[in-house]
């Protein structure tokens, strides 16, 4: 449930090994995204009493792949799969980080209000 520990571990470990902040940040983001997807889907399921969290995230990722692939095809006439996957994965990190914080706060407030009433 705490996906930011792998982020810190990978970032500082890679930075200590390679001494490059930019690549350390990118690698930490890439590794943490998987943990964020799992955590956000679990928080979604707990917050909304659902079993649809992981499938919703997967659906949104597939829609994003389709939209960005289509935009690449229209603009350049071909799809660069490697660029598209990197873009989706890094955008997922940002969106999942915000979603994690949002669902964590919603879950905390929901727990507080349920225990008070």
N, C-alpha and C positions, 0 to 999 in steps of 0.2 A: 504493500500500500504506500510505500514511500519511494517513488521512482527517482527522486532527486539524489539519493545516495549513490546509485550507479553513475549518475552524471558527475558528481564530485570526484568519485573514485577514478573514473576513466580520465577526466580532465586533468587532475593533478598527477595521476600516474603517467599519462602520456606526456604531459608538460615536463615532468621530471626526467623522462627518458629522452625526449627529442628537443626540448627547449623551444618549442614553436607554439605560440598561443593560438594562432588561427587554426592550424590543423588539429590541435588538441580540442578546441571548442567544437569544430565540425565533427570529429570522431565522437565526442561526448554526446552531442546532439543526436547523432545517428544511433548510438547504442541505447540512449535513454528513450527514444521514440517508441521502441517496442514495449518497454516497461510502462510508458505512459498510456499506450493503447490498452494494455491489459488493465491498468489501474482505473482509467476513465470508464471503461466498460463495466468494471465491477462497481464503481461508485454510481454510475447511471442505474445499474440494476438495483442497488440497495436504496437509492434515493426514490426511485419511481416504482419500486416493487415489480420489476420487469425481468425478463430474460432476453431482451432484445438489444442490449447495449453493444455487444461485440458485433452483431450483425448490422446494426445501424452505422457503426464506425466503418465497417468493411464496405457497406453500401456507399457511404459518403466518399471513401477513398476511390472506389471504382468510378463514381460519377466525376470526381476531380480528374482522374486519369483520362476519362473520355473527353472532358472539356479541354484540358490542356493539350492532349494529343490532337484534337480537332483544330485548336488554335494554331499549333505548330504546323499542321498540315496546310492550313489556309495561308499562313504567313510565309513559310519556307518551301512548301511543296513536298516535304517529307517529315517524318517523325523521328526525332532523336530520342530513343527510348532511355538511354542513360541519363540525359539531361532531365527528361520528364520525371523519371523515378526519383532523382535527387531532389528536384523541386518539390514534388509531392511529399516526400519523406521529411524534408526540412520544414515545409509549411505545416505538416502534421505535428511536428514538434511544438511549434508555436501555438497552434490551435488546441492541441491536447494539453499543453501546460496551462493555458487559460481555462480550459474545461475542467481540468483537475482541481484547480483552485476554486472555481465556481461550484462544482459539485461537492467539494469538501465543505465549503461554507454552508451550502444548502443542507447538507447532511448534518452538520453541527447544529444549525438552527432548528432543523426538524427534530433532532434528538432532544434539544433543550425544551422546545415547546411541547413535545409529547410527554416528557417526564414531569413537566410542571402542571399539566392538566390532568 
